[in-house]
Amino acid sequence: MSFYSYKNAHPCACPGAISGSALDGLQEKVCIQVKRVYDSCLQQEQLDNKEVTITSYAMVANTCSCNCNCGCSDTTETVAPTSPPVPPITFESCRSTTTEGVIRNLTVERLCDRPCFARVRCKIDVPIDILFADSRCVEYIGKGVITVDKDVLLSIPDESIVPYELESMVSAICVAGQYLGNNRFSLTVCVTVVLKVLAQVEILVPSYGFCSIPPCEEFAENVCDEFFSLPLFPPASLCNDADVARNTGGCGGCGCCR
């Protein structure tokens, strides 16, 4: 079973919501090694007519375009292409393949008029998969990269023996696209980039002790289990006076009427 299964007999020794005082059950102070986030910022933007060149491609196995009247499959298994795509090429979709962006051409300029802040400029590469089909109704997945420029202000820690570093968390999905020829696509992409200032540190935190790991619960079609886990009798009160006072239109927020 999982930490959060209703079958777990020891939920107090597992992650989850705290009932009562958060101080109850604290056992020790623990030194853990983590990446501390000193600052971060998020930017979301739409990139129109972004030109991307695929550097390699693979054939999608046992699947084809839904527009070709030859059936569809949800599989994304790829195989080495037995033949190159035959024009015309039809764009289908694209999305990022990882949440970790590649930062390059990084410059950090500290600001004299704003202590602890710096101007951070860089290029962030977002790897993407582009799904397209050729005239034979054969689907391919091409590898490409979307590059976004960043010029932002971030709080930068002072110099130390353990240096800080910058990381990026990225996500991208295509709204539209068109094949331009010569392995190039013109894409309209929604891009999310989170830029973070991090350092590997040892930090002291309060601890409730080690987790109690429950045994795995094998999947089975036990349709009665969910039903049997319900309380035998309905709760004594479905709506309290506060719910009724907040909802004067006749029905309380919990779905009952008085």
DODREN-855846 format. One record per residue (C-alpha): chain; z, y, x; residue number from 1. Coordinates in steps of 0.2 Angstrom, whole numbers, plus 2048, in hexadecimal, padded with zeros to 3 digits. Layout:
<nodes>
NODE drenza   Z   Y   X lose
NODE      A   Z   Y   X  NUM
...
</nodes>
This chain:
<nodes>
NODE drenza   Z   Y   X lose
NODE      A 800 800 800    1
NODE      A 7FF 812 805    2
NODE      A 80C 81F 808    3
NODE      A 809 826 7F7    4
NODE      A 807 816 7ED    5
NODE      A 813 814 7DE    6
NODE      A 817 803 7E5    7
NODE      A 81F 80A 7F5    8
NODE      A 831 806 7F4    9
NODE      A 837 812 801   10
NODE      A 82E 823 7FE   11
NODE      A 83C 82D 806   12
NODE      A 837 826 817   13
NODE      A 825 82C 815   14
NODE      A 81B 83C 815   15
NODE      A 81B 846 804   16
NODE      A 824 852 7FA   17
NODE      A 836 857 7FD   18
NODE      A 843 854 7EF   19
NODE      A 853 85E 7F1   20
NODE      A 857 867 801   21
NODE      A 84B 866 80F   22
NODE      A 85A 865 81B   23
NODE      A 85F 854 814   24
NODE      A 85A 846 81F   25
NODE      A 857 850 82F   26
NODE      A 85B 845 83D   27
NODE      A 856 84D 84E   28
NODE      A 84B 85A 857   29
NODE      A 83B 852 85D   30
NODE      A 830 859 86B   31
NODE      A 81E 856 866   32
NODE      A 80E 85A 86F   33
NODE      A 801 863 864   34
NODE      A 7F4 870 864   35
NODE      A 7FC 880 85E   36
NODE      A 7F1 88C 854   37
NODE      A 7F4 89E 85A   38
NODE      A 7E7 8A6 850   39
NODE      A 7D8 8A1 845   40
NODE      A 7CB 8A9 83A   41
NODE      A 7BE 8A2 82D   42
NODE      A 7AD 8A9 82A   43
NODE      A 7A1 8A2 81C   44
NODE      A 78F 8A8 81C   45
NODE      A 77E 8A4 815   46
NODE      A 770 8A3 822   47
NODE      A 75F 8A6 81B   48
NODE      A 74F 89F 823   49
NODE      A 758 898 831   50
NODE      A 74C 88F 83C   51
NODE      A 752 87E 843   52
NODE      A 748 872 84E   53
NODE      A 74C 85F 84D   54
NODE      A 74E 857 85E   55
NODE      A 74E 845 858   56
NODE      A 74C 83B 848   57
NODE      A 74F 82A 841   58
NODE      A 749 821 832   59
NODE      A 754 81E 823   60
NODE      A 755 80B 81F   61
NODE      A 751 804 80E   62
NODE      A 750 815 805   63
NODE      A 744 822 800   64
NODE      A 742 832 7F7   65
NODE      A 747 833 7E5   66
NODE      A 737 83D 7E1   67
NODE      A 72C 82E 7E6   68
NODE      A 72F 822 7D8   69
NODE      A 734 814 7E4   70
NODE      A 746 813 7E0   71
NODE      A 755 81B 7E9   72
NODE      A 764 815 7F4   73
NODE      A 774 81D 7F9   74
NODE      A 774 815 80A   75
NODE      A 772 820 819   76
NODE      A 76F 812 826   77
NODE      A 762 818 833   78
NODE      A 757 80E 83E   79
NODE      A 74B 812 84C   80
NODE      A 73B 819 845   81
NODE      A 72C 80D 844   82
NODE      A 720 81B 842   83
NODE      A 720 82E 842   84
NODE      A 721 838 832   85
NODE      A 711 83A 829   86
NODE      A 70E 84C 823   87
NODE      A 711 854 817   88
NODE      A 723 855 81A   89
NODE      A 72F 858 80C   90
NODE      A 741 85F 810   91
NODE      A 74E 857 806   92
NODE      A 760 85C 80C   93
NODE      A 76A 860 81B   94
NODE      A 77D 861 820   95
NODE      A 788 862 82F   96
NODE      A 78C 852 838   97
NODE      A 79D 857 83F   98
NODE      A 7AB 863 83C   99
NODE      A 7AC 868 84E  100
NODE      A 7A0 876 854  101
NODE      A 79A 878 866  102
NODE      A 79F 889 86D  103
NODE      A 795 891 87B  104
NODE      A 792 8A2 883  105
NODE      A 7A4 8A6 880  106
NODE      A 7AB 8B7 885  107
NODE      A 7BC 8BD 882  108
NODE      A 7C0 8D0 884  109
NODE      A 7D1 8D6 882  110
NODE      A 7D3 8E7 879  111
NODE      A 7DE 8F5 881  112
NODE      A 7E1 8FD 870  113
NODE      A 7E6 8ED 867  114
NODE      A 7F3 8E3 872  115
NODE      A 7F2 8D0 870  116
NODE      A 7E0 8D2 868  117
NODE      A 7CF 8CE 870  118
NODE      A 7BD 8CF 86B  119
NODE      A 7B6 8BD 86B  120
NODE      A 7A4 8BB 86C  121
NODE      A 79B 8AA 86C  122
NODE      A 78D 89F 865  123
NODE      A 793 890 85B  124
NODE      A 787 881 859  125
NODE      A 788 877 849  126
NODE      A 780 865 84A  127
NODE      A 777 861 83A  128
NODE      A 76D 852 832  129
NODE      A 75D 857 829  130
NODE      A 757 84A 81D  131
NODE      A 744 84B 819  132
NODE      A 736 840 812  133
NODE      A 724 83E 817  134
NODE      A 714 83B 80D  135
NODE      A 717 828 80C  136
NODE      A 728 82A 804  137
NODE      A 731 825 814  138
NODE      A 742 82F 817  139
NODE      A 747 835 828  140
NODE      A 757 83D 82F  141
NODE      A 754 84A 83D  142
NODE      A 761 851 849  143
NODE      A 762 864 84A  144
NODE      A 76E 872 84F  145
NODE      A 772 882 846  146
NODE      A 779 890 851  147
NODE      A 783 89E 84A  148
NODE      A 789 8AE 854  149
NODE      A 79B 8B3 853  150
NODE      A 7A2 8C4 858  151
NODE      A 7B4 8C5 851  152
NODE      A 7C6 8CB 855  153
NODE      A 7D3 8BE 859  154
NODE      A 7E5 8BF 85F  155
NODE      A 7E5 8B7 870  156
NODE      A 7F6 8B1 879  157
NODE      A 7FB 8B8 88A  158
NODE      A 7F7 8AF 89A  159
NODE      A 800 89F 89D  160
NODE      A 800 88F 8A8  161
NODE      A 7F9 885 899  162
NODE      A 7E9 88F 894  163
NODE      A 7E4 892 882  164
NODE      A 7D3 88C 87C  165
NODE      A 7C7 890 86D  166
NODE      A 7C1 883 861  167
NODE      A 7B6 884 852  168
NODE      A 7B6 87A 842  169
NODE      A 7A6 87A 839  170
NODE      A 79D 875 829  171
NODE      A 78B 878 823  172
NODE      A 780 873 814  173
NODE      A 76F 877 810  174
NODE      A 76A 880 800  175
NODE      A 757 87F 803  176
NODE      A 74B 87B 810  177
NODE      A 738 87A 815  178
NODE      A 72F 871 823  179
NODE      A 726 87D 82E  180
NODE      A 71D 871 839  181
NODE      A 720 86B 84B  182
NODE      A 731 864 847  183
NODE      A 737 874 841  184
NODE      A 740 878 830  185
NODE      A 744 888 828  186
NODE      A 755 886 81F  187
NODE      A 761 890 814  188
NODE      A 772 88B 819  189
NODE      A 784 88E 814  190
NODE      A 78E 88E 823  191
NODE      A 7A1 88E 825  192
NODE      A 7A9 891 836  193
NODE      A 7BC 891 83B  194
NODE      A 7BF 898 84C  195
NODE      A 7D0 893 853  196
NODE      A 7DA 899 862  197
NODE      A 7E4 889 868  198
NODE      A 7EF 883 876  199
NODE      A 7F6 872 87A  200
NODE      A 809 874 879  201
NODE      A 819 86B 877  202
NODE      A 823 871 868  203
NODE      A 834 86D 861  204
NODE      A 834 868 84F  205
NODE      A 842 861 843  206
NODE      A 83F 84E 83F  207
NODE      A 844 842 831  208
NODE      A 841 834 83D  209
NODE      A 832 828 83E  210
NODE      A 827 824 82E  211
NODE      A 82A 813 825  212
NODE      A 819 80C 825  213
NODE      A 816 801 815  214
NODE      A 80B 7F2 816  215
NODE      A 7F9 7F3 811  216
NODE      A 7F5 7F0 7FE  217
NODE      A 7E5 7E6 7FC  218
NODE      A 7D9 7ED 7F0  219
NODE      A 7D8 7E3 7E0  220
NODE      A 7D2 7E6 7CE  221
NODE      A 7E4 7E6 7C7  222
NODE      A 7E0 7F1 7B8  223
NODE      A 7F1 7EE 7B1  224
NODE      A 7FB 7F5 7C0  225
NODE      A 7F8 807 7BC  226
NODE      A 7FC 804 7AA  227
NODE      A 80C 7FB 7AE  228
NODE      A 812 809 7BA  229
NODE      A 813 815 7AB  230
NODE      A 825 818 7A4  231
NODE      A 82A 80D 796  232
NODE      A 82E 81B 78A  233
NODE      A 827 82D 789  234
NODE      A 831 83B 791  235
NODE      A 83F 842 786  236
NODE      A 837 854 786  237
NODE      A 825 858 788  238
NODE      A 826 86A 787  239
NODE      A 835 875 78C  240
NODE      A 839 886 785  241
NODE      A 832 88F 794  242
NODE      A 821 887 791  243
NODE      A 821 88D 77F  244
NODE      A 827 89E 783  245
NODE      A 818 8A0 790  246
NODE      A 80B 89A 783  247
NODE      A 80D 8A3 773  248
NODE      A 7FC 89D 76C  249
NODE      A 803 88E 763  250
NODE      A 802 881 771  251
NODE      A 80C 880 781  252
NODE      A 804 87E 792  253
NODE      A 808 86B 793  254
NODE      A 7FD 868 784  255
NODE      A 809 866 775  256
NODE      A 80C 872 766  257
NODE      A 81C 878 75E  258
</nodes>
